[in-house]
Amino acid sequence: MAKSKDDIIADTPIQKALRNWEKCKTAWSEIYEEARNDQNFYAGDQWSEDAIKTRGNRPALVTSHLHQFVHHVSNQMRENVPEMLVSPIDDKTDPTKAKVVQGLLKSIEKISMADIAYTDAGENSIISSVGFIRLDHDYTSPDTFEQHILIKPVPDPLSCYIDGNSILPDGSDAKYGFVVDTITIAEFESRYPGKDPVSFGEKDVAEDHVMTAEYFYIEPKTVEIGQMEDGTVLEMSEIEELNAAPLANRLVPVKTRKIEKNIVRRQ
Protein backbone atom coordinates (compact mmCIF):
# COMPACT_ATOMS: atom_id res chain seq x y z
CA MET A 1 0.00 0.00 0.00
CA ALA A 2 1.34 3.43 -0.94
CA LYS A 3 2.34 5.76 1.88
CA SER A 4 0.41 8.96 2.50
CA LYS A 5 2.07 12.37 2.47
CA ASP A 6 1.99 12.46 6.28
CA ASP A 7 3.66 9.04 6.45
CA ILE A 8 6.42 10.17 4.12
CA ILE A 9 7.04 13.33 6.17
CA ALA A 10 7.03 11.26 9.37
CA ASP A 11 9.78 9.04 7.94
CA THR A 12 12.20 11.87 7.18
CA PRO A 13 15.49 11.84 9.17
CA ILE A 14 14.64 15.11 10.96
CA GLN A 15 11.27 13.76 12.12
CA LYS A 16 12.87 10.54 13.35
CA ALA A 17 15.45 12.63 15.22
CA LEU A 18 12.70 14.75 16.79
CA ARG A 19 10.80 11.66 17.94
CA ASN A 20 13.94 10.22 19.51
CA TRP A 21 14.65 13.59 21.12
CA GLU A 22 11.24 13.60 22.78
CA LYS A 23 11.88 10.07 24.08
CA CYS A 24 15.26 11.14 25.50
CA LYS A 25 13.80 14.22 27.19
CA THR A 26 11.04 12.16 28.78
CA ALA A 27 13.45 9.50 30.01
CA TRP A 28 15.95 11.96 31.50
CA SER A 29 13.70 14.81 32.66
CA GLU A 30 13.35 13.73 36.30
CA ILE A 31 17.01 12.72 36.63
CA TYR A 32 18.25 15.96 35.09
CA GLU A 33 15.89 18.08 37.20
CA GLU A 34 17.40 16.54 40.33
CA ALA A 35 20.90 16.94 38.86
CA ARG A 36 20.31 20.67 38.26
CA ASN A 37 19.10 21.02 41.84
CA ASP A 38 22.28 19.31 43.01
CA GLN A 39 24.44 21.61 40.88
CA ASN A 40 22.68 24.72 42.19
CA PHE A 41 22.93 23.52 45.78
CA TYR A 42 26.65 22.85 45.33
CA ALA A 43 27.08 26.35 43.84
CA GLY A 44 25.51 27.90 46.95
CA ASP A 45 21.86 28.23 45.97
CA GLN A 46 20.67 26.43 49.10
CA TRP A 47 17.68 28.55 50.13
CA SER A 48 14.28 28.00 48.52
CA GLU A 49 12.27 31.05 47.40
CA ASP A 50 9.63 30.37 50.06
CA ALA A 51 12.27 30.17 52.80
CA ILE A 52 13.83 33.48 51.71
CA LYS A 53 10.42 35.18 51.67
CA THR A 54 9.62 34.04 55.19
CA ARG A 55 12.88 35.57 56.45
CA GLY A 56 11.89 39.03 55.30
CA ASN A 57 14.85 41.39 55.71
CA ARG A 58 16.91 38.90 57.65
CA PRO A 59 20.07 37.66 55.86
CA ALA A 60 20.06 34.20 54.26
CA LEU A 61 23.59 33.01 54.90
CA VAL A 62 25.16 30.06 53.11
CA THR A 63 28.10 28.14 54.55
CA SER A 64 28.73 25.25 52.19
CA HIS A 65 30.63 22.25 53.46
CA LEU A 66 30.09 20.24 50.29
CA HIS A 67 33.21 21.39 48.44
CA GLN A 68 35.61 19.75 50.85
CA PHE A 69 33.87 16.39 50.51
CA VAL A 70 33.67 16.60 46.71
CA HIS A 71 37.35 17.58 46.51
CA HIS A 72 38.28 14.77 48.87
CA VAL A 73 36.99 12.27 46.30
CA SER A 74 37.92 14.12 43.10
CA ASN A 75 41.50 14.80 44.29
CA GLN A 76 41.99 11.06 44.73
CA MET A 77 41.01 10.67 41.07
CA ARG A 78 43.52 13.35 40.08
CA GLU A 79 46.28 11.56 41.98
CA ASN A 80 45.36 8.22 40.37
CA VAL A 81 43.99 9.21 36.97
CA PRO A 82 42.08 6.38 35.23
CA GLU A 83 43.66 5.09 32.04
CA MET A 84 42.81 2.60 29.32
CA LEU A 85 44.58 -0.75 29.53
CA VAL A 86 44.81 -3.50 26.92
CA SER A 87 45.07 -7.12 28.08
CA PRO A 88 46.22 -9.89 25.68
CA ILE A 89 44.00 -12.98 25.43
CA ASP A 90 46.71 -15.57 24.76
CA ASP A 91 50.52 -15.83 24.73
CA LYS A 92 50.96 -16.09 20.95
CA THR A 93 50.52 -12.97 18.84
CA ASP A 94 48.20 -11.10 21.22
CA PRO A 95 50.90 -9.72 23.58
CA THR A 96 52.61 -7.95 20.66
CA LYS A 97 49.31 -6.57 19.36
CA ALA A 98 48.32 -5.53 22.87
CA LYS A 99 51.52 -3.49 23.25
CA VAL A 100 50.91 -1.73 19.93
CA VAL A 101 47.29 -0.91 20.79
CA GLN A 102 48.33 0.18 24.29
CA GLY A 103 50.86 2.56 22.74
CA LEU A 104 48.21 4.02 20.44
CA LEU A 105 45.81 4.55 23.34
CA LYS A 106 48.54 6.20 25.40
CA SER A 107 49.27 8.54 22.49
CA ILE A 108 45.58 9.45 22.15
CA GLU A 109 45.32 10.16 25.88
CA LYS A 110 48.48 12.29 25.85
CA ILE A 111 47.49 14.36 22.80
CA SER A 112 43.98 14.85 24.21
CA MET A 113 45.12 15.62 27.76
CA ALA A 114 42.52 13.01 28.62
CA ASP A 115 43.13 13.31 32.36
CA ILE A 116 41.12 16.56 32.25
CA ALA A 117 38.17 14.78 30.61
CA TYR A 118 38.36 11.88 33.07
CA THR A 119 38.52 14.02 36.20
CA ASP A 120 35.84 16.45 34.94
CA ALA A 121 33.46 13.56 34.28
CA GLY A 122 34.24 12.14 37.70
CA GLU A 123 33.67 15.43 39.51
CA ASN A 124 30.41 16.02 37.64
CA SER A 125 29.29 12.55 38.68
CA ILE A 126 30.09 13.30 42.31
CA ILE A 127 28.17 16.59 42.27
CA SER A 128 25.14 15.69 40.17
CA SER A 129 25.37 11.91 39.57
CA VAL A 130 25.88 12.46 35.82
CA GLY A 131 29.16 12.73 33.89
CA PHE A 132 30.18 12.25 30.27
CA ILE A 133 33.39 11.91 28.23
CA ARG A 134 33.39 12.78 24.55
CA LEU A 135 35.25 10.70 21.97
CA ASP A 136 35.80 12.76 18.82
CA HIS A 137 38.20 13.31 15.93
CA ASP A 138 39.77 16.33 14.27
CA TYR A 139 42.52 17.32 11.84
CA THR A 140 45.99 17.23 13.34
CA SER A 141 46.67 20.77 12.06
CA PRO A 142 44.92 23.42 9.91
CA ASP A 143 47.02 22.60 6.81
CA THR A 144 46.67 18.82 6.66
CA PHE A 145 44.12 16.13 5.86
CA GLU A 146 45.45 13.76 8.52
CA GLN A 147 43.08 13.22 11.43
CA HIS A 148 43.47 11.84 14.92
CA ILE A 149 41.18 10.59 17.69
CA LEU A 150 40.57 12.89 20.65
CA ILE A 151 39.14 12.41 24.13
CA LYS A 152 37.38 15.63 25.15
CA PRO A 153 35.76 16.81 28.39
CA VAL A 154 32.05 17.63 28.62
CA PRO A 155 31.76 20.68 30.93
CA ASP A 156 27.95 20.49 31.06
CA PRO A 157 26.87 16.84 31.45
CA LEU A 158 23.20 17.88 31.25
CA SER A 159 23.71 18.76 27.57
CA CYS A 160 23.97 15.05 26.75
CA TYR A 161 20.95 12.81 26.26
CA ILE A 162 21.17 9.12 25.38
CA ASP A 163 18.61 6.46 24.56
CA GLY A 164 16.31 6.06 27.57
CA ASN A 165 16.17 2.30 26.98
CA SER A 166 19.92 2.00 27.60
CA ILE A 167 20.65 0.00 30.77
CA LEU A 168 24.45 -0.37 30.75
CA PRO A 169 26.39 2.11 32.93
CA ASP A 170 28.56 3.27 30.04
CA GLY A 171 25.63 3.64 27.63
CA SER A 172 27.23 1.30 25.09
CA ASP A 173 23.85 -0.30 24.34
CA ALA A 174 22.22 3.05 23.41
CA LYS A 175 20.70 3.26 19.93
CA TYR A 176 20.81 7.05 19.68
CA GLY A 177 21.87 10.16 21.57
CA PHE A 178 22.04 13.96 21.44
CA VAL A 179 24.41 16.73 22.47
CA VAL A 180 22.48 20.01 22.70
CA ASP A 181 23.66 23.58 23.10
CA THR A 182 21.82 26.90 23.41
CA ILE A 183 23.64 29.80 21.72
CA THR A 184 22.81 33.32 20.61
CA ILE A 185 21.56 33.94 17.09
CA ALA A 186 24.68 36.02 16.43
CA GLU A 187 26.89 33.08 17.43
CA PHE A 188 24.78 30.74 15.27
CA GLU A 189 25.18 32.96 12.22
CA SER A 190 28.92 33.12 12.86
CA ARG A 191 29.24 29.33 13.10
CA TYR A 192 26.82 28.43 10.31
CA PRO A 193 26.77 31.25 7.73
CA GLY A 194 23.81 31.11 5.36
CA LYS A 195 21.74 28.82 7.61
CA ASP A 196 18.39 29.77 9.15
CA PRO A 197 18.56 30.11 12.96
CA VAL A 198 15.82 27.61 13.83
CA SER A 199 15.87 25.82 17.19
CA PHE A 200 15.88 22.04 17.26
CA GLY A 201 12.89 20.60 19.09
CA GLU A 202 12.56 23.44 21.60
CA LYS A 203 10.16 26.36 21.69
CA ASP A 204 10.96 27.81 25.12
CA VAL A 205 14.47 29.18 24.46
CA ALA A 206 15.09 32.91 24.79
CA GLU A 207 14.01 35.05 21.83
CA ASP A 208 17.57 35.86 20.74
CA HIS A 209 18.83 32.28 21.21
CA VAL A 210 18.53 28.99 19.37
CA MET A 211 19.13 25.42 20.47
CA THR A 212 21.46 23.35 18.30
CA ALA A 213 21.82 19.59 18.49
CA GLU A 214 24.26 16.93 17.38
CA TYR A 215 22.41 13.70 16.66
CA PHE A 216 24.09 10.30 16.86
CA TYR A 217 22.33 7.07 15.99
CA ILE A 218 23.07 3.44 15.24
CA GLU A 219 22.27 2.16 11.75
CA PRO A 220 22.26 -1.65 11.66
CA LYS A 221 23.53 -3.33 8.51
CA THR A 222 23.56 -7.05 7.73
CA VAL A 223 26.86 -8.21 6.23
CA GLU A 224 28.42 -11.58 5.46
CA ILE A 225 31.86 -12.40 6.86
CA GLY A 226 34.31 -15.15 6.04
CA GLN A 227 37.13 -16.73 8.02
CA MET A 228 40.41 -17.69 6.34
CA GLU A 229 42.51 -20.73 7.22
CA ASP A 230 44.82 -18.57 9.33
CA GLY A 231 41.90 -17.24 11.39
CA THR A 232 41.69 -13.85 9.65
CA VAL A 233 38.10 -12.61 9.37
CA LEU A 234 37.05 -10.34 6.50
CA GLU A 235 33.77 -9.16 5.08
CA MET A 236 32.84 -11.06 1.92
CA SER A 237 32.76 -7.76 -0.02
CA GLU A 238 36.43 -7.21 0.98
CA ILE A 239 37.33 -10.75 -0.07
CA GLU A 240 35.65 -10.26 -3.45
CA GLU A 241 37.48 -6.97 -3.94
CA LEU A 242 40.86 -8.56 -3.11
CA ASN A 243 40.17 -11.52 -5.41
CA ALA A 244 39.31 -9.14 -8.28
CA ALA A 245 42.77 -7.53 -8.16
CA PRO A 246 45.18 -8.54 -10.98
CA LEU A 247 47.50 -11.45 -10.11
CA ALA A 248 45.93 -11.75 -6.66
CA ASN A 249 46.13 -15.02 -4.77
CA ARG A 250 42.54 -16.15 -4.54
CA LEU A 251 41.15 -16.05 -1.02
CA VAL A 252 38.72 -18.81 -0.14
CA PRO A 253 37.04 -18.62 3.28
CA VAL A 254 36.73 -21.88 5.20
CA LYS A 255 33.44 -20.76 6.71
CA THR A 256 31.03 -17.84 6.42
CA ARG A 257 28.15 -16.36 8.35
CA LYS A 258 25.94 -13.27 8.39
CA ILE A 259 26.19 -10.71 11.17
CA GLU A 260 24.55 -7.42 12.06
CA LYS A 261 27.08 -4.61 11.86
CA ASN A 262 26.37 -1.37 13.68
CA ILE A 263 27.28 1.85 11.85
CA VAL A 264 27.34 5.05 13.91
CA ARG A 265 25.88 8.05 12.08
CA ARG A 266 26.37 11.65 13.17
CA GLN A 267 24.25 14.58 12.02
LINLINLIN-V480184 format. One line per field, one symbol per residue. phi: phi as a letter, one per 40 degrees, with the letter a starting at -180 (. if undefined). burial: b if it has 24 or more other C-alpha atoms within 12 Angstrom, else e. A space follows every 50 residues. Layout:
phi=???
burial=???
This chain:
phi=.cccccccccccdcccccccccccdccbdcccccccccccccchcbbccc cccccgcccbcbbcbcdccccccccccccbccacbbbccbbcccdccccc ccccccccccccfccccccccccccccbgbabbbbbaaccacbabcbbcb bbcbdbcccbbbdcccbcdcgccccaabbbabbccccccccbdgcccbcc gbbbcddcbbbbacbbacbcacbbbbbcccgcbbccccccccccccgccc cbccabacbbbcbcbbb
burial=eeeeeeeeeeeeeeeebbebbebbbeebeeebeebbebbeebeeeeeeee eeeeeeeeeeeeeeeeeeebeeebeeeeeeeeeeeeeeeeeeeeeeeeee eeeebbebbeebebbbbbbbbbbbbbbbbbbbbbeeeeeeeeeeeeeebb bbbbbbbbbbbbbbeeeeeeeeebbbbbbbbbbebeebeeeeeeeebebb beeeeeeeebbbbbbbbeeeeeeebbeeeeeeebbbeebeeeeeeeeeee bebeeeeeeeeeeeeee
